[in-house]
Amino acid sequence: MADRLNALTVSLDRDIREDDAEVIINAIKAIRGVNGVTGNIVDPDSFVAQLRANSLVKEKLFALMDDLNKI
């Protein structure tokens, strides 16, 4: 038997203004089975998390490049 889902999470590729997101929100609301849609306001915690993720990716990329240069 397949698992059942009670929610889906949508992530945007960049921060957008609330009024610009209204079209996307309305499109998601128009999908059958959608009970509601809310937006998440950008806060300092999300900004810090994004910076840390970017830093981690850069560190791993530089380490990979360093390893490739040793070959």
C-alpha positions in Angstrom: 0.0 0.0 0.0 1.3 3.4 -0.9 2.0 6.1 1.7 -0.5 9.0 1.9 0.6 12.7 1.7 -1.0 15.5 3.7 1.1 18.4 2.4 3.4 19.4 -0.3 6.1 22.1 0.0 7.0 24.4 -2.8 10.3 26.3 -2.8 10.9 29.3 -4.9 14.2 29.8 -6.8 14.6 33.3 -5.3 12.8 35.7 -2.9 10.0 37.5 -4.6 7.6 40.3 -3.5 4.4 39.2 -1.9 2.3 40.9 -4.6 4.3 39.3 -7.3 3.7 35.9 -5.7 -0.1 36.3 -5.8 -0.3 34.8 -9.3 1.6 31.7 -8.2 -0.5 31.4 -5.0 -3.7 31.6 -7.0 -2.5 29.1 -9.5 -1.7 26.6 -6.7 -5.0 27.2 -5.1 -6.7 26.4 -8.4 -5.3 22.8 -8.3 -7.8 20.2 -7.3 -7.3 18.9 -3.8 -5.5 22.1 -2.5 -7.0 23.2 0.8 -5.0 26.3 1.3 -1.8 28.2 0.4 0.3 30.5 2.6 3.5 32.3 2.0 6.6 32.4 4.2 8.0 35.8 5.0 11.8 36.1 4.6 13.5 36.6 7.9 17.1 36.9 9.1 17.2 33.2 10.0 16.4 32.1 6.4 19.0 34.6 5.1 21.6 33.1 7.5 20.7 29.6 6.5 21.1 30.5 2.8 24.5 32.0 3.4 25.7 29.0 5.4 24.5 26.6 2.7 26.3 28.6 0.0 29.4 28.6 2.1 29.3 24.9 2.6 28.8 24.3 -1.2 31.8 26.6 -1.9 34.0 24.8 0.6 33.1 21.4 -1.0 33.7 22.8 -4.5 37.1 24.2 -3.6 38.1 21.0 -1.9 37.1 19.1 -5.0 39.0 21.4 -7.3 42.1 21.1 -5.0 41.8 17.3 -5.2 41.6 17.4 -9.0 44.6 19.7 -9.2 46.7 17.1 -7.2 46.0 14.4 -9.9 
